[in-house]
């Protein structure tokens, strides 16, 4: 009897450290779930599937990730985030905007007219500032882990009449997301920010004269058919808000330490893939709307500077306390 007890104690001493580290080496294969609000074929959705494929391959089947696209699990990104926090969901691809509720510094990378172009943004996100923000997500105590960034392109204005300067924005009613900073941005440019109109209602709102235009990226402008109602597109690139692939902190307790490292590495690898897919989709959308007769205007550096100069009050309000970081971002790549 004493011998049996001794053997049990030895076994317990071996097993306990394994699970104390959050590992499940002896628990067999694990299936995790990823939520995506975008449809099949969208760049971020393609990256989600690539992520799942890499994880399954490199863990040799120990970890499987099931991707649910098109909002079939959670129709809103805020719902996905809440599910991650309580452990009801394992991964979600979301915009950086709602994550800023937990990491205020993420508001800085959403300031209007902050980046010179897409390359500038990626230098920032892949550099110390961007990586620090990902680290801050897990350190925030929100129960979220930031794995990597994905591209969502630049948001531009599209209107029913040509806009080539700040003066042309005067009095225009522009549909915006429910975001106070964006509303202030349009007002500083002389227009009127209109919220409360869903993305599926933009086309009819423009057609009926309720609004004079909206703002978004190339794929949305094309896929929603808004280009038919507002055929003037100005490449002002006022904001570039990246997407973030998030994990629930609970995932760390579902997989081994080794597989958690693999998951993080695989996520990082999918970033370049998603950027490539985004560029392809953006180009195809642009070609389609131009072929349909859309007029695209590309402002000069001096004209963009005029837009940027109007943003001083926003930088003072939303950039307060982050002045050094903003300057570091502006100087990146120069």
C-alpha positions, 0 to 999 in steps of 0.5 A: 500500500505504501508503495502504491501511495509513493508511486502516486505521489511521484506521478503527481509531482511529474504531472502538476508542473506541466499543467501549472505552466498552462500546457496541455501536452498530454490533453490531445488535439485542441480546436480553437475558433476565430471570428471574422465579420468580413465575407469569404474572399476578403483580404483579412478573411484570406489571412485568417485561413492562412493563419489557421493553415500555418498553425495546424501544419506547424503544430503537426495537428495539435492545434486546429483553428476553425474560421467563421467568416461573414459575421456568422458568430458575431456580427459586430467586432465589439461583440467579438472582443467581449467574447474574447475577454470572457473566454467564449472565443479564441481569436478575432480580427478587428479594427484597431479603433475599438481596441483603443478603449483598452490601450489609449495610445492606439488612438495616436495611430488613428490621427488624421493625415498622420502618415505620408503613405502606406509604407510610412504606416508600416514602418511605424507599425513594424517598428518599436512604436507599433510593437509596443502597442501590441504588447500593451494590449496584453498588459492592459488587463483586458484579457486580450492579446495582440498578435499582429496588424493587418492592412485596411488601406486608407480612407478617402472622401468620395462625393457628388461633386469634385473636391480638390481642396479644403475650400471644396469641402465647405458645406458638404454633408459627409457620412461618417462612422460614429466617431467624435474625432472623425466628425470634428475632422470634417467640421474643421475642413468646413463640412458637416459630419453625419453619423447614424447612417449604416454602411448599407444605407450610404448609397440611398442616402447619397442618391436621395440627397440626404448626404453629399458623400462619405469616406472609406477605402477602395474595396468598400467604395466599390463593393457597396456600389457607392461609386455610382452615386458619388463618382468623385474620389479624392485620394486624401488618405485622411486616416489609415486605421490598421486591423489587429488579429487578437487572441483571448488570453485564455488560449494560453491555458489551452495549448502548450507553451511551445504551441503558443509560441508557434501561434504567435509566429504564424500570426506574424507571418500572415501579415505580409500575406494579408498586405499583398492580398489587400493590395490586389483587392484595392487595385481591382476595386480601383480599376473597376470604378475608374472603368465605370467613369469615376473621377479620381483626384490625387492632391499635391503635397501642398494641397494635402498640407492644407488639409493637415494644417486644419487638424491642429485642434484634433492633435492638441485634443487627442494627442495630448500626452503623446506629443513625443510619440507623434513626433517620432511617428512623423519622423519615421523613415525621414 
